[in-house]
């Protein structure tokens, strides 16, 4: 239920903020290799809303300031995404790409006879993170995967800020010189588990 004195435009701004956040997640999933195509539909929808509100005469100073902040955030994201796309086309590493080969979704070894498939056993491939700030797209992808698993089990979602802090803490504690930390989202005993191990130990499970 919206708080008292909430205006219709305030509600629209909340929806716009939610759509921008969704678009950011979808782009990060794409750059992490977990989304097959660019989120053009979501981007077109957000662009339409931004243009529509930009043509409006917003009398409320607070609402006008809030919209300008969202508009600036969206434009900054667009510039960043376009730069990443251009770098990919030119074969250049962008600020969110590691200098080492991408290990976001490492190839799974052939299953042994009688072994259950990875998806069925609840053991998806781990995601290696060395620098949470430089590899923000990996943290975003992990966060979406984590919350998606929690939603399926009826568990409440975890905010991105809280999730990112956990990732940073684990990297700070477990990462060794020249290595990162392998994070894995899985389901154990009917609950979502988020585990972290140094990459050199991740294959010893």
C-alpha positions as CSV (number, residue, x, y, z in Angstrom):
1,X,0.0,0.0,0.0
2,X,1.5,3.4,-1.0
3,X,2.3,5.8,1.8
4,X,-0.2,8.7,2.4
5,X,0.0,11.8,0.2
6,X,1.7,9.8,-2.6
7,X,1.0,11.4,-5.9
8,X,0.4,9.6,-9.2
9,X,3.7,10.9,-10.6
10,X,5.5,9.7,-7.5
11,X,4.1,6.2,-8.2
12,X,5.3,6.5,-11.8
13,X,8.8,7.5,-10.7
14,X,8.9,4.4,-8.5
15,X,8.0,2.3,-11.5
16,X,10.6,4.0,-13.6
17,X,13.3,3.4,-11.0
18,X,12.3,-0.3,-10.9
19,X,12.5,-0.6,-14.7
20,X,15.9,1.0,-14.8
21,X,17.1,-1.4,-12.1
22,X,15.7,-4.3,-14.1
23,X,17.4,-3.1,-17.3
24,X,20.7,-2.8,-15.5
25,X,20.4,-6.4,-14.3
26,X,19.5,-7.6,-17.7
27,X,22.5,-5.9,-19.3
28,X,24.8,-7.3,-16.7
29,X,23.4,-10.8,-17.3
30,X,24.0,-10.3,-21.0
31,X,27.6,-9.2,-20.5
32,X,28.1,-12.1,-18.1
33,X,26.9,-14.5,-20.8
34,X,23.7,-15.5,-19.0
35,X,21.3,-13.7,-21.3
36,X,21.2,-14.7,-25.0
37,X,20.4,-11.3,-26.4
38,X,20.5,-7.6,-25.5
39,X,17.4,-6.4,-23.6
40,X,16.1,-4.1,-26.4
41,X,12.4,-4.4,-25.3
42,X,13.2,-3.3,-21.7
43,X,15.5,-0.5,-22.9
44,X,12.9,0.8,-25.4
45,X,10.2,0.8,-22.6
46,X,12.5,2.8,-20.3
47,X,13.5,5.2,-23.0
48,X,9.8,5.8,-23.8
49,X,9.1,6.6,-20.2
50,X,12.1,8.9,-19.8
51,X,11.1,10.9,-23.0
52,X,7.5,11.1,-21.8
53,X,8.3,12.5,-18.4
54,X,11.0,14.8,-19.8
55,X,8.2,16.5,-21.9
56,X,6.1,17.0,-18.8
57,X,6.0,20.2,-16.7
58,X,6.8,18.9,-13.3
59,X,5.7,21.5,-10.7
60,X,6.8,19.6,-7.6
61,X,10.5,20.5,-7.0
62,X,11.3,17.2,-5.2
63,X,9.7,15.1,-7.9
64,X,11.5,17.1,-10.7
65,X,14.8,16.6,-8.9
66,X,14.1,12.9,-8.4
67,X,13.2,12.5,-12.1
68,X,16.4,14.3,-13.2
69,X,18.4,12.0,-11.1
70,X,16.8,8.9,-12.6
71,X,17.2,10.4,-16.1
72,X,20.9,11.1,-15.5
73,X,21.4,7.5,-14.1
74,X,19.7,6.0,-17.2
75,X,21.8,8.1,-19.6
76,X,25.0,7.2,-17.7
77,X,24.1,3.5,-17.9
78,X,23.4,3.8,-21.7
79,X,26.8,5.4,-22.3
80,X,28.5,2.7,-20.3
81,X,26.7,-0.1,-22.1
82,X,27.4,1.3,-25.5
83,X,31.1,1.6,-24.6
84,X,31.2,-2.0,-23.5
85,X,29.4,-3.2,-26.7
86,X,31.9,-1.2,-28.8
87,X,34.9,-2.7,-26.9
88,X,33.5,-6.2,-27.5
89,X,33.1,-5.6,-31.2
90,X,36.7,-4.3,-31.4
91,X,38.0,-7.2,-29.2
92,X,39.1,-4.8,-26.5
93,X,38.7,-5.7,-22.8
94,X,36.3,-3.4,-21.0
95,X,36.5,-2.2,-17.4
96,X,34.2,-5.0,-16.3
97,X,36.2,-7.8,-18.1
98,X,39.0,-9.7,-16.4
99,X,42.4,-9.8,-18.1
100,X,42.3,-13.6,-17.7
101,X,40.0,-15.8,-19.7
102,X,36.4,-15.5,-18.5
103,X,35.5,-18.2,-16.0
104,X,31.9,-17.1,-15.4
105,X,30.5,-20.3,-16.8
106,X,33.3,-22.8,-17.0
107,X,32.6,-25.9,-19.2
108,X,31.4,-28.8,-17.2
109,X,33.3,-32.1,-17.4
110,X,31.6,-35.1,-19.1
111,X,29.4,-36.8,-16.5
112,X,30.5,-40.2,-15.3
113,X,28.3,-43.2,-15.9
114,X,25.2,-43.1,-13.8
115,X,26.0,-39.5,-12.5
116,X,23.1,-37.1,-12.3
117,X,23.1,-34.0,-14.5
118,X,24.5,-30.8,-12.9
119,X,21.1,-29.1,-12.9
120,X,19.3,-32.1,-11.5
121,X,21.9,-32.4,-8.7
122,X,21.6,-28.8,-7.7
123,X,25.3,-28.1,-8.4
124,X,25.6,-25.4,-11.0
125,X,29.0,-24.3,-12.1
126,X,30.7,-21.8,-9.7
127,X,31.4,-18.2,-10.7
128,X,34.9,-16.9,-10.0
129,X,35.3,-13.4,-8.7
130,X,38.6,-11.7,-8.1
131,X,37.6,-8.0,-7.9
132,X,33.9,-7.3,-7.0
133,X,34.1,-3.7,-8.2
134,X,35.8,-4.5,-11.6
135,X,33.6,-7.6,-12.1
136,X,30.3,-6.0,-11.1
137,X,28.5,-7.9,-13.8
138,X,29.4,-11.2,-12.2
139,X,28.2,-10.0,-8.8
140,X,24.9,-8.8,-10.5
141,X,24.5,-12.1,-12.2
142,X,25.1,-14.0,-9.0
143,X,22.6,-11.8,-7.1
144,X,19.9,-12.4,-9.7
145,X,20.6,-16.2,-9.7
146,X,20.5,-16.2,-5.8
147,X,17.2,-14.3,-5.6
148,X,15.7,-16.3,-8.4
149,X,16.4,-19.5,-6.4
150,X,15.0,-17.9,-3.3
151,X,11.8,-16.8,-5.1
152,X,11.2,-20.4,-6.3
153,X,11.4,-21.6,-2.8
154,X,9.2,-18.8,-1.4
155,X,12.1,-17.2,0.5
156,X,12.4,-13.4,0.7
157,X,14.8,-11.7,-1.7
158,X,18.0,-10.1,-0.5
159,X,18.9,-6.6,-1.5
160,X,21.8,-6.1,-3.9
161,X,23.8,-3.9,-1.5
162,X,23.7,-6.6,1.2
163,X,24.6,-9.3,-1.2
164,X,27.5,-7.3,-2.7
165,X,28.8,-6.7,0.9
166,X,28.8,-10.4,1.5
167,X,30.7,-11.1,-1.8
168,X,33.3,-8.3,-0.9
169,X,33.8,-9.8,2.6
170,X,34.3,-13.3,1.2
171,X,36.8,-12.1,-1.4
172,X,38.7,-10.1,1.1
173,X,38.9,-13.1,3.5
174,X,39.5,-16.0,1.0
175,X,41.2,-14.6,-2.0
176,X,44.9,-15.4,-2.2
177,X,47.6,-13.8,-4.4
178,X,46.7,-14.2,-8.0
179,X,43.5,-16.1,-7.3
180,X,39.9,-15.3,-6.8
181,X,36.9,-16.8,-5.0
182,X,34.5,-19.3,-6.5
183,X,30.9,-18.6,-5.6
184,X,28.1,-21.1,-6.1
185,X,24.3,-20.9,-5.7
186,X,22.7,-24.2,-4.9
187,X,19.8,-25.7,-3.1
188,X,20.5,-27.9,0.0
189,X,17.8,-29.5,2.2
190,X,15.1,-27.3,0.6
191,X,17.0,-24.1,1.3
192,X,19.1,-21.8,-0.9
193,X,22.8,-22.0,-0.1
194,X,25.5,-19.5,-1.2
195,X,29.0,-20.9,-0.8
196,X,32.4,-19.4,-1.4
197,X,35.8,-21.1,-1.7
198,X,39.3,-20.1,-3.0
199,X,39.4,-20.9,-6.7
200,X,42.3,-23.3,-6.2
201,X,40.2,-25.3,-3.8
202,X,36.9,-25.1,-5.7
203,X,37.5,-28.2,-7.7
204,X,38.2,-30.3,-4.5
205,X,34.5,-30.7,-3.6
